[in-house]
Amino acid sequence: MSISKHYSTIVSSDPYKADFYEGTLNTLSHTSSPSFSKEQYTLSFLNTKGFISTLIGISKNVPDDDIYDALENKVYEELALDMAIEYHFKYIEAIHKSTDTDRFFHVFVVDPLTLEEEYAQIVDTIKYIDQIIPVPLLLKSLYVKELIGSSGVHCFIYFQENDAFFCIYNQQEYIYAKSLKFSLKQMHERFCELLGEQIDLSSFKTMLAQEGLNTSLAEHQKSLIKLFGEIFLHISDVITYAKRAYEIKTFDEIYIGTGVGNVLGLDEYAQTYLGIKTTPLDFNYGFDTHGEKVDQLHQLMHLYGRLETDERYDCNFTIFHRPPPFTKRDSGKLILVTAASLAAALLYPGVYWGLSYVEEFHHAVLVKEYEQVHSEKITREATVNLKLANKNAAQARLDEQKEAYKQKQDTLVQVHDKKVNYPMKAKIMADFTQSFNHYRVQLKTITYAEDINNTKTFTFGLTSSNTQDITALLKHLTNTKNNRYIFNLELISYNEEQKSYLSELKAVIK
């Protein structure tokens, strides 16, 4: 049965922006101050950078009742989790990966501090959250409601203000998700670096929402194109990994969207760069929003809340449960017992005084028992404190040894890196010079740089009498040296005075 059949209102919340949308029937509206109500169902989501996901296989011989324990043991082992922390984890079965002997499960792991810290502000407002869903699983509702009718291999890319995620569904089932580098905030910071001046985040988002990639200012458009070139280079690497890891031959379609709405030109840019059919992630969910522009994730949460139980993924990370019914609360039980006792006392005074005597006797027994237990407690506390002192002293010595070991290890790693990974610049330049000469391209300038991320980059200033030699050179280098370098050639310009073509080729060592 769907959630909406049990509750009159569904409230969705974004914990990272602390905003709320309330839905009744088929209407959807923003609310700045939602109130606590037992008649409403509340949902929220967990960003991809807020959890770890992995694919775990276990034997089909494991009984269903023991699956949780089996997965828990393998998760701690394979992800090398701290055994001292009780992580929250949920799982869904990966039916497409099952073999004759093993069953596979997508396991989602969350640090308990993540839940306590990121949802504190929301819980202060609405007191409880019925369901917290990993954001990639919300996309399941697009298939259930037939907003996406096909059953191929689909990618979903969505840029939020504080995160961005890449997700794959195959045959309408979840396959893989990853947090991307470029949230809207990170895009804004990088854009300002490329532009060389600072604009505020709201102006940047307004520019994307209203003008897209074809902004009227030439400098802004140049910086945007370079920014999205970096973004889709990162996405291309993720796609390459996913193909290899999950044995995917091709992707049928990519759905791409942002938290500021549909960005004009973004889907065309993505399709041109990635070579995969691309469609805006912008669906008509059937909600009456009174003309208000609503974030896709809020609409997905409300759509998810209207699904039947067997149509949703059973993956709920909430630790903020609603209060139980009055009769099941300790306070409620106490009040009911007190009322019953009072009624009995009024109706049966003799019984009342008898119960009072019994309670006094019981109290005396408990006081005596308390004195014995308290004495034992004091003794045990002294023992525990001694053990803790010994433990802390041993831990301090261990930490000192670990620090010394780490310093030695870091020194050896640095020595090894310099010995093994330091590029032989002369050999590299000689190798590239042979290729330049072969394709009749002259080398005018050369620079070498290393950034704080240890990225090593050669920049070659090239000139030639025609563009065909430069493009042929780039094709040759890409085909023969792609396993060692990442090449980037953004522009070929023409020098009227020298009657030659100029370009700048960057080669980043992998």
Disulfide bonds with the S-S distance in Angstrom:
none
